[in-house]
């Protein structure tokens, strides 16, 4: 079910135990049942309704907040999700409730010293789409740097560097202006961009994520958030 993008593994266990899963029209209520690749899996309307109630939030994370759990005296980005911090231009027809923060988690990291678009979601399908091992979603960053970069170094940033003993996937890196690079990546190793820049003699002095898939940060004010709308997708 998770591999087919129907739900997360945790949701799958819950839905099966509730009797909300059907294989070729037959209700499945026992965990661990094996099926063939050509069999059809369907969810009960109650499972679909529960999924539709789950929210995904787009936050403009400022520097100084950690993406996940609070650590070393720094606050977690989720603490910024309050009624007062909702973008006044958010047109989603949802009313904020503290219940929307239950089980919400960041779908991907953004370092404490970086700013920009951070996705937090209750929806396991979206989390898998963004951070699953086979995710192909692009992430775009504007990166202000110090140092000299020749054509060979720029070529290596695009393809040819290795981190943690593994070659990096091809990226698209180009100059935005004289001291700022634009990075488009399809992976997200820890502090990847900063480490890539170090390998070619650059020092990162500012990093901002401006896009994830089809969703842009746009004019969302720093420290504020909005809902992912029904007509939007990554």
NORNOR-V627312 format. One record per helix or strand. SS is the DSSP state (a for helix, b for strand). FROM is the first residue (numbers start at 1). TO is the last residue. If there is no record, write none. Layout:
# NORNOR-V627312
SS:FROM:TO
SS:FROM:TO
This chain:
# NORNOR-V627312
a:9:17
b:21:23
b:26:28
b:41:43
a:45:53
b:56:61
b:66:66
b:71:71
b:74:74
b:76:76
a:77:80
b:86:86
a:98:101
b:105:106
b:115:121
a:124:131
b:139:146
a:151:158
b:162:163
b:166:167
b:172:177
b:180:185
a:192:199
b:203:212
b:215:216
b:225:227
